[in-house]
Structures are given as C-alpha cells and as structure tokens.
Amino acid sequence: MKDFLIALAIALVSCTQPVLAANDINHIVAIVDDNVIVRTELNEAIRTITDQLQQQKANIPAQAILERQVLERLILQHVQLQLAAQSGIKVDDETLASALSSIAERNHLSLANFRVALEHEGYHFDRFREDIRDQIIIGRLHQREVSNHVTVTDQEVNDFLASMHSQGGDADQEAGEWKLAQILVGIPDGATPEQIQTARAKADALLVRLHAGEDFRTLALNESNARDALEGGDLGWRRAGQIPSLFANLVFGMHKGDLAGPLRGPSGFHIVQLVDYRNQSEATITQTLARHILIKTSENVTDDEARTRLTQLRTRIQGGDNFGELARSNSEDTVSAANKGSLGWVNPGDLVPEFEHVMNDLAPTAISEPFKTSFGWHIVQVLERRQQNDAQGKVRANATEAIRTRKTEEELDAWLRRLREEAYVELRLDNEGS
C-alpha cells in the first residue's frame, strides 16, 4: 500500500503537509505567470520524492540539485494548470469521486478504508483529492492539445513493419520490448553555437563518466534535464514503434547495458542506455464487440447540448428502451447507425485512443457516460469480449499503438517545451531570506 501511495504521490508532485517555521511558509521560490510557488509547496514535493527514492534505494541528489529538479517539475505543473483554467477545463465532483473509487478498488479497499489507509501513511485526504483533480485536468489538457491531433495511417504502419524487416526483424522482434533510460543535456530553442558547444561538451563528459563505471540512474538524477530525471531517466518498457525515432535504429542493435550517444535532438543531447530486453511474442489479442451512439457538435449544437441529449438517451436505455433502435434513429454515425450502432468486433488500435480508453474500461453490458472525441460526443456499450489468435493482426495492432504512443510522447515533449519557454518564470531560490 505504501509503495503505491508514494508512487502515486510522485506523479502528483505534492500530497504531504510537513511542519515548517512560519517564516519559511511565506518565502516565494518562483513566480509562474500569475501564480507563485512558495517554500511550503516545494518542501512538500521534495519530501514526497525523497520518500520514493528511499523506497527504491536510489542515491538521493544533493539538496540544491534536488530543489532545482523538483521546482522545475512544479513550474511545469503550474503552467499547465493555469492554461487549463484559461481554457475552461474542469473536473466535476462526480468524475473525481469515480476516479478516487477506482484508485481504492485497485488497492482492494472501499473508499472509506482507502482514506483511513492514506491518512495513516501521513497524507491528507482533502489535499490528495484535489491533487487527483489537478492530474485529471492536466490529462484532459494533454488530450485536447496533443493526443487528439495524433493520427497513425496504414502507410505509417506498413513503413514501420517494412523498416523492421529490412533490418532483419521478424515477428518475434516486432513483439519485443526494450527497457530504456536516458540522460538529456538540454539546450534552449534558438540556442547559440556557444550554448550548443557547451551542451555537447557536457554530454561527452557524462558519457565518459558512464563508460568509467558511474551509475546511470545517479547521473540522470543529478544531471539530466529531461522530464524523467527524477525517475533516474527511466523510459520504461517500449515496443519498437514506441522508441523515440531519434535513437530507434541504434537501440535495435544494442545489447543489455550498452550506451549510445550523445545524440542531438530538438531538446538537446541525449545519452541512451539499453537496460533490458524481453520478447512478448504471444499472438492472442482481445477483441471487443461494441456499439455506440454519436452526436456531433456544430454551430447549432453545443457540447452541453450534445452531452445532455446523450445523457437522456442513456437514461432511456437503462429504463428499458432498446439501444439498437435508439442508435438507428439518433446516432449521427450513419454507417454504424444503419447496423443499430454496432461497430462489430474491434481490434486494439482500430479506434481513436480516447474512445478506446473508455470502451476498455467498461464491463460487458455496461454503458458509458457521455464522452467526447474528435468526432463528437458518444455513449458506448460493450456487448462481449473474446481472445483471438491473430498473429498478423497483433503485430499490426502493436505497431499502430506503439507508433501512436511514440508520436504522442514526441509531440507532448515539444509542446511542453514551448509552453515552458513561453511562460513568465522568475526563480527566487537564491534570494530566499534576503
């Protein structure tokens, strides 16, 4: 339980409330556009991350380095939350309650017992609750600004699979997964030749230290400018299409423990380590039989009107009306409406991610709440699921999802970098107490 809470807390950045001297509370450590970050908030986040690093038995960076890393993460969170507020992105209490219940269920607890366990570990439930709300808001912001604009074409999948074969890959390699870590020596947009040369020299020096035997995770914690620095540069397990395109070709030829770099990318110079490799060649895929009703928005139909209309249809279905007949007469997806809303048997990767995520979370026969995709507003019902032995279908499904994940991450990194550089940020760590 404690491992879960700490892992969740680091994603949320801050959930604790340490006792501080009164004069510490009012110190402003950063101004972020129209908001401020105070010493209290920074110390909370540092304590949370330190707890997590101790749980993982990782080396903890020097206090000054840790402060800078954590403060940068807080700054990025504040910038995103301010943009979300300006854009009108909100999370209602019903959605928040559902998210909290899901977290409790994953820990095999009721919500009441989860609250007791949370507070027993030293976390304040009300603060935890609002941090969960913030993360849902940020997730919706990412979806609106990045994920909804990422598409994967059949040609991209064909090109990817052809590239794998041209490099000697087979179905086993296409089902392989690589565990990667990175160190990024960042450079700003529009960097001068001197800044680029300095960054390259630093990356070269770090690579020398790694070849001399220094621990990759420790160097990432202390030196990396990437968003994953506080996780020791861990990029997790990646299928082939999920590996950043900058170093994908190199990774395929690496062995466990090998290093590559420095590699120049849009954000700076990357050093990459192949931590491990595994094969996931199982050919079975999960197919879903589902049906939906679509209401499109337009100049005459607002989001609220579309959602309200679907809510009313959902209530009628739950009251006994026939889903198929209501889909036939109401859905604006003309192809599926003619078949009573049926989408047929759907493979992973066939549908846009936001639709697939909702569908995958539903139990058979359950009907979703209204939700929005790039096509409009939907309700979806899962009728049945089955396991299908489809080696070629799984390869293509894996490739599609992997390419989408990789493209989304690359677009998100670029978007966050622009967002950070365009924000007004005034650092005051060095001015505390003055």
C-alpha positions in Angstrom: 0.0 0.0 0.0 2.7 2.4 0.9 4.6 1.7 -2.3 1.5 2.5 -4.3 0.9 5.8 -2.4 4.4 7.0 -2.8 4.5 6.1 -6.5 1.2 7.9 -7.0 2.3 10.9 -4.9 5.4 11.5 -7.0 3.2 11.7 -10.1 1.1 14.2 -8.2 4.2 16.1 -7.0 2.9 17.0 -3.6 0.5 15.5 -1.1 2.1 15.9 2.3 2.0 18.7 4.9 5.2 18.9 6.9 5.6 21.3 9.8 7.5 24.4 8.9 8.7 27.5 10.6 6.3 30.4 10.0 8.9 32.4 8.1 9.5 29.5 5.7 5.9 29.4 4.7 5.9 32.9 3.1 9.0 32.6 1.1 8.3 32.7 -2.6 10.7 30.4 -4.5 9.2 31.1 -8.0 6.8 33.3 -9.8 5.0 31.5 -12.6 2.9 33.8 -14.8 0.0 34.9 -12.5 0.8 32.4 -9.7 3.6 31.7 -7.2 5.3 28.7 -5.7 6.2 29.0 -2.0 8.7 27.2 0.1 6.0 25.1 1.7 4.9 23.6 -1.6 8.4 23.0 -2.7 9.4 21.3 0.6 6.2 19.1 0.4 7.2 17.9 -3.1 10.8 17.3 -2.1 9.8 15.2 0.9 7.5 13.1 -1.3 10.1 12.5 -3.9 12.8 11.8 -1.3 10.5 9.1 0.2 10.1 7.5 -3.2 13.8 7.5 -3.9 14.5 6.0 -0.4 11.9 3.2 -1.1 13.7 2.4 -4.4 17.1 2.5 -2.5 18.3 5.1 -5.0 21.0 7.7 -4.4 19.5 11.0 -3.4 21.0 14.0 -5.2 22.5 16.9 -3.3 19.8 19.2 -1.8 20.5 22.1 -4.2 20.2 19.8 -7.3 17.0 18.1 -5.9 15.4 21.5 -5.2 16.1 22.7 -8.8 14.7 19.4 -10.3 11.6 19.4 -8.2 11.0 23.1 -8.6 11.1 22.7 -12.4 8.5 20.0 -12.2 6.3 22.2 -10.1 6.7 25.1 -12.5 5.6 22.9 -15.4 2.6 21.7 -13.4 1.6 25.3 -12.6 1.9 26.5 -16.2 -0.3 23.6 -17.4 -3.0 24.2 -14.7 -3.2 27.9 -15.5 -3.6 27.1 -19.2 -6.3 24.6 -18.4 -8.2 27.1 -16.2 -8.0 29.7 -19.0 -9.3 27.1 -21.5 -12.3 26.2 -19.2 -11.2 22.7 -18.5 -12.8 21.4 -15.3 -13.4 18.2 -13.4 -16.7 17.9 -11.6 -17.1 16.2 -8.3 -18.8 13.1 -9.8 -15.8 12.4 -12.1 -13.4 13.0 -9.2 -15.3 10.6 -6.9 -15.3 8.0 -9.6 -11.5 8.3 -10.0 -10.9 8.1 -6.3 -13.2 5.0 -6.1 -11.2 3.4 -8.9 -7.9 4.0 -7.0 -9.4 2.5 -3.9 -10.7 -0.5 -5.8 -7.2 -1.2 -7.4 -6.0 -1.4 -3.8 -8.8 -3.8 -2.9 -10.3 -1.2 -0.4 -13.5 0.7 0.0 -13.2 4.4 -0.4 -13.6 4.9 3.3 -10.9 2.4 4.1 -8.7 3.8 1.5 -9.0 7.3 3.1 -8.0 5.7 6.5 -5.0 4.0 5.0 -4.0 7.2 3.2 -4.1 9.3 6.3 -2.3 6.5 8.3 0.6 7.0 5.8 0.7 10.7 6.5 -1.2 12.0 3.5 -4.1 14.5 3.9 -7.1 13.2 2.0 -8.5 16.6 1.0 -5.2 17.6 -0.4 -4.8 14.2 -2.1 -8.3 14.6 -3.6 -7.5 18.0 -5.1 -4.2 16.7 -6.5 -6.0 13.9 -8.2 -8.4 16.5 -9.7 -5.3 18.5 -10.9 -3.9 15.4 -12.6 -7.2 14.6 -14.4 -7.3 18.3 -15.6 -3.7 18.0 -16.9 -4.5 14.7 -18.6 -7.5 16.4 -20.4 -5.3 19.3 -21.4 -2.8 16.9 -22.9 -5.6 15.1 -24.7 -7.0 18.3 -26.1 -3.7 19.9 -27.1 -1.7 16.9 -28.2 -3.3 13.4 -28.2 -6.4 14.3 -30.2 -4.2 15.6 -33.0 -2.1 12.5 -33.3 -3.1 10.0 -36.0 -1.5 6.8 -37.4 -2.0 5.9 -41.0 -1.9 2.5 -42.6 1.0 3.7 -44.6 3.0 4.6 -41.4 2.3 1.1 -40.1 3.3 -0.5 -43.4 6.5 1.6 -43.5 7.4 0.7 -39.9 6.9 -3.0 -40.5 8.9 -2.8 -43.7 11.7 -1.0 -41.9 11.8 -3.7 -39.2 12.0 -6.4 -41.8 14.8 -4.5 -43.7 16.8 -4.5 -40.5 16.5 -8.2 -40.2 13.5 -8.1 -37.8 10.9 -10.8 -37.6 7.6 -11.3 -35.8 9.5 -12.1 -32.6 11.4 -8.8 -32.8 8.3 -6.9 -33.6 6.8 -8.3 -30.4 9.9 -7.4 -28.5 10.2 -4.8 -25.8 13.2 -2.7 -24.8 13.7 -1.1 -21.3 15.5 2.2 -21.8 16.9 5.0 -19.8 18.1 8.4 -20.9 20.1 11.5 -19.9 19.3 14.8 -21.6 21.6 17.7 -21.7 19.1 20.4 -22.7 19.5 23.4 -25.0 17.0 26.2 -25.4 15.2 27.0 -28.6 17.3 29.3 -30.8 20.5 28.2 -28.9 23.7 30.0 -29.9 26.7 28.0 -31.3 28.4 28.5 -27.9 25.4 27.1 -26.0 25.3 24.1 -28.3 29.0 23.5 -28.0 28.9 23.7 -24.2 26.0 21.3 -24.0 27.8 18.8 -26.3 30.9 19.0 -24.2 28.9 18.3 -21.1 27.2 15.3 -22.8 30.5 14.0 -23.9 31.9 14.3 -20.4 28.9 12.5 -18.9 29.3 9.6 -21.4 33.0 9.3 -20.4 31.9 9.0 -16.7 29.4 6.4 -17.6 31.9 4.3 -19.5 34.2 4.7 -16.5 31.6 2.9 -14.4 29.4 5.6 -12.8 25.8 4.7 -12.2 23.5 5.8 -15.0 20.5 6.4 -12.7 22.5 8.6 -10.3 23.9 10.7 -13.1 20.4 11.1 -14.6 19.1 12.2 -11.2 21.8 14.8 -10.8 22.5 15.9 -14.4 19.6 15.2 -16.7 17.2 18.0 -17.9 14.5 15.6 -19.1 11.1 15.3 -17.5 12.0 11.8 -16.3 15.2 13.0 -14.4 13.7 12.3 -11.0 12.9 8.8 -12.1 16.6 8.3 -12.9 15.9 8.7 -16.6 13.7 5.6 -16.7 11.8 5.5 -20.0 10.1 2.2 -19.1 9.4 -0.8 -21.4 9.0 0.3 -25.0 7.9 -1.7 -28.1 9.8 -0.9 -31.3 7.4 1.8 -32.5 7.4 3.5 -29.1 11.1 4.1 -29.1 11.9 7.8 -29.9 12.7 8.0 -33.5 16.0 9.8 -32.7 17.6 6.6 -31.4 15.3 3.8 -32.5 17.7 2.4 -35.1 20.6 2.4 -32.7 18.6 0.6 -30.0 17.8 -2.4 -32.2 21.5 -3.2 -32.5 22.3 -2.7 -28.8 22.9 -5.3 -26.1 21.8 -5.1 -22.5 23.8 -2.4 -20.7 25.1 -0.7 -23.9 25.2 3.1 -24.2 24.5 5.3 -27.2 25.1 8.9 -27.7 25.4 11.8 -27.4 22.6 12.2 -30.0 21.4 15.6 -31.0 17.7 16.1 -30.9 15.3 19.1 -30.7 15.6 19.3 -26.9 19.4 18.8 -26.7 21.9 15.9 -26.5 20.6 12.5 -25.4 22.6 9.6 -23.9 20.7 6.3 -24.0 21.1 3.0 -22.2 19.5 -0.3 -23.0 18.6 -1.5 -19.6 17.0 -4.8 -20.6 15.2 -6.6 -23.4 12.3 -9.1 -23.4 10.1 -10.9 -26.0 6.3 -10.8 -25.9 5.5 -13.0 -28.9 2.1 -14.1 -27.7 -0.3 -13.8 -30.7 -3.6 -13.6 -28.8 -5.4 -10.3 -28.9 -8.5 -9.1 -27.1 -11.3 -8.1 -29.5 -14.3 -6.2 -28.3 -17.9 -6.2 -29.7 -19.3 -2.8 -29.1 -22.0 -0.4 -30.2 -22.3 3.4 -29.8 -24.4 6.5 -30.4 -22.7 9.6 -31.8 -24.0 13.2 -31.5 -21.8 15.7 -33.4 -21.4 19.3 -32.3 -21.8 22.2 -34.7 -22.7 25.9 -34.8 -26.2 24.8 -33.8 -25.3 22.1 -31.3 -23.1 22.9 -28.3 -21.1 20.5 -26.2 -23.5 20.8 -23.4 -26.5 20.1 -25.7 -24.8 17.0 -27.2 -23.9 15.7 -23.7 -27.4 16.3 -22.3 -29.0 14.6 -25.3 -26.8 11.5 -24.8 -27.5 11.5 -21.1 -31.2 11.4 -21.8 -30.7 8.5 -24.3 -28.6 6.6 -21.8 -31.3 7.1 -19.1 -33.9 5.7 -21.6 -31.8 2.7 -22.3 -31.3 2.0 -18.7 -35.0 2.3 -18.3 -35.6 -0.5 -20.8 -35.6 1.2 -24.3 -33.7 -0.7 -27.0 -30.1 0.6 -27.6 -30.1 -0.5 -31.2 -33.3 1.2 -32.1 -32.3 4.5 -30.4 -28.9 4.3 -32.2 -30.7 3.8 -35.5 -32.9 6.9 -35.0 -30.4 9.2 -33.2 -26.8 8.4 -34.0 -25.0 10.6 -36.5 -22.5 7.9 -37.4 -24.5 6.9 -40.4 -22.6 3.7 -41.0 -23.0 2.2 -37.6 -26.5 3.6 -37.1 -27.7 1.5 -40.0 -26.5 -1.5 -38.1 -28.1 -0.4 -34.8 -24.9 1.3 -33.6 -22.7 -1.8 -33.9 -19.0 -1.3 -34.5 -18.5 -5.0 -35.0 -15.5 -6.8 -33.5 -12.9 -4.2 -32.8 -9.1 -4.9 -32.6 -6.8 -2.9 -30.3 -5.7 0.3 -32.2 -8.7 0.3 -34.6 -10.4 3.3 -32.8 -9.1 6.7 -31.7 -7.4 6.4 -28.3 -10.0 8.4 -26.3 -12.8 6.2 -27.5 -10.8 3.0 -26.9 -9.8 4.0 -23.4 -13.5 4.5 -22.4 -14.5 1.3 -24.1 -11.7 -0.8 -22.5 -12.7 0.4 -19.0 -16.3 -0.9 -19.4 -17.5 -4.2 -18.2 -19.7 -6.3 -20.6 -23.2 -4.8 -21.0 -22.2 -1.6 -19.2 -23.0 1.7 -20.9 -20.6 4.6 -20.6 -21.3 8.1 -19.5 -21.2 10.6 -22.4 -17.7 11.4 -23.5 -16.1 13.4 -26.3 -13.7 12.5 -29.1 -12.6 14.4 -32.2 -15.7 13.1 -33.9 -18.2 14.4 -31.4 -19.9 13.0 -28.3 -20.6 9.3 -27.7 -22.1 6.7 -25.4 -20.7 3.2 -25.9 -21.8 -0.2 -24.7 -19.6 -3.3 -24.6 -21.5 -6.4 -25.6 -18.8 -9.0 -25.5 -15.1 -9.6 -25.5 -13.1 -12.5 -26.9 -9.5 -13.7 -27.2 -8.5 -14.1 -30.8 -5.4 -15.9 -32.1 -4.3 -13.5 -34.8 -0.5 -13.2 -35.1 -0.5 -10.7 -38.0 -3.4 -8.7 -36.5 -1.5 -8.5 -33.3 1.7 -7.3 -35.0 -0.2 -4.6 -36.8 -2.2 -3.6 -33.7 1.0 -3.5 -31.6 2.7 -1.4 -34.3 -0.2 1.0 -34.5 -0.4 1.6 -30.8 3.4 1.8 -30.5 3.6 4.4 -33.2 0.8 6.4 -31.7 2.4 6.3 -28.3 5.8 7.4 -29.7 4.3 10.2 -31.8 2.2 11.4 -28.8 5.2 11.5 -26.5 7.3 13.4 -29.0 4.6 15.9 -29.6 3.9 16.3 -25.9 7.6 16.9 -25.2 7.7 19.6 -27.9 4.5 21.2 -26.6 5.7 21.2 -23.0 9.0 22.7 -24.0 7.2 25.5 -25.9 4.8 26.1 -23.0 7.7 26.3 -20.5 9.7 28.7 -22.7 6.7 31.0 -23.3 5.8 31.2 -19.7 7.0 34.1 -17.4 9.1 32.4 -14.7 11.1 34.2 -12.1 13.2 31.9 -9.9 13.8 33.1 -6.4 15.6 30.1 -4.8 18.8 32.1 -4.5 17.0 35.1 -3.0 15.3 33.4 0.0 15.9 35.1 3.3 17.1 38.3 1.6 
